[in-house]
Amino acid sequence: MSDQTYCDRLVQDTPFLTSNGRLSEQQVDKIILQLNRFYPQILTNKEAEKFRNPKTSLRVRLCDLLTHLQRKGERDCQEFYRALYINAQHLYVSLPSRKAMSPMFFLACFSVAAGLAFLIYYCSPDPRVLRGARRVIGFSPIIIGKHVSHYLLAFLEKGFNEP
């Protein structure tokens, strides 16, 4: 999909994550506790206490945590995203780094499906091929979406039914 690493994604997502009101104090605490409990090599007890210190503003603690994770490496950034998904899924799905990948994924899937449809249409007017194509494209909603597969099926049927 993309050559972007988790550390790169974290750099891209940091302004979004640290803007006011995105993550609540409880969500940040849950993320820190998850990283500390399940992965003490990522966040030691001392580090977790530092990032959960209520005397420091939430934004500063979150910035410090994200910087800390970026310095530690790829696996640590990946585990942060896993913890974010578990504790703030609504925020995870709207991250800038995730939205940046979506159009390319759609275009790639659509290109494959369209190429398959044209290949079938121009290479074999045999009705048996149409049945096979219907099976393949019939399962394609998993890959390319329900609405697109209906258009491809209609295109195939129209092409094979013409004299």
URPEBEL-V864783 format. One record per residue. NEAR is the number of other ideal C-beta (glycine too) atoms within 8 Angstrom. D_CENTER is the distance of its C-alpha to the mean C-alpha in Angstrom with 1 decimal. Layout:
# URPEBEL-V864783
<<NEAR	D_CENTER> <NEAR	D_CENTER>>
This chain:
# URPEBEL-V864783
<<4	10.0> <6	10.7> <3	13.3> <8	11.9> <8	12.5> <10	11.3> <10	14.6> <9	14.0> <13	10.8> <14	13.1> <8	15.8> <10	13.9> <11	12.7> <10	16.2> <6	18.1> <9	15.7> <12	15.7> <10	19.5> <7	20.6> <4	23.1> <3	22.1> <8	18.3> <10	18.8> <5	21.9> <7	24.2> <6	23.7> <11	19.9> <15	20.5> <9	23.2> <10	21.3> <14	18.6> <13	21.6> <10	23.4> <11	20.7> <14	20.3> <14	24.1> <7	25.0> <6	22.7> <10	22.5> <8	25.8> <3	25.5> <11	22.6> <10	24.5> <7	28.2> <7	30.1> <6	31.6> <10	28.4> <13	26.9> <8	30.2> <9	29.9> <13	26.4> <11	27.6> <8	30.9> <5	31.6> <3	34.1> <6	31.5> <5	29.4> <8	25.9> <8	24.5> <8	26.5> <14	25.4> <12	21.7> <10	22.2> <10	24.3> <11	21.8> <13	18.9> <8	21.6> <10	22.8> <12	19.5> <10	19.1> <6	22.7> <8	22.2> <7	19.7> <8	16.4> <7	16.6> <11	17.4> <16	14.5> <9	12.1> <12	14.2> <14	13.9> <12	10.2> <8	11.2> <12	14.1> <11	12.3> <9	10.2> <7	13.6> <10	15.7> <10	14.0> <8	11.2> <6	12.4> <12	11.8> <11	8.4> <7	7.0> <7	9.3> <12	8.7> <8	10.1> <11	8.1> <10	4.8> <8	7.7> <9	9.3> <11	7.4> <8	7.8> <7	11.6> <9	11.9> <9	10.2> <8	12.4> <8	15.4> <8	15.2> <11	15.2> <10	17.9> <8	19.9> <9	20.1> <15	21.2> <9	23.6> <8	25.1> <11	25.7> <13	27.4> <8	29.6> <8	30.5> <12	31.6> <10	33.4> <5	35.4> <5	36.1> <5	37.4> <4	39.1> <6	39.8> <6	39.0> <6	37.9> <10	35.1> <12	34.0> <8	33.8> <8	31.6> <12	29.4> <10	29.1> <8	28.0> <9	25.3> <14	24.0> <8	24.7> <8	21.9> <12	19.5> <8	18.1> <4	15.7> <8	14.6> <10	15.5> <8	16.2> <6	19.5> <6	21.1> <11	20.7> <14	22.2> <8	25.1> <8	26.0> <13	25.9> <11	28.2> <8	30.5> <10	30.7> <15	31.6> <9	34.2> <8	35.8> <8	36.1> <10	37.7> <5	40.0> <5	41.6> <1	44.9>>
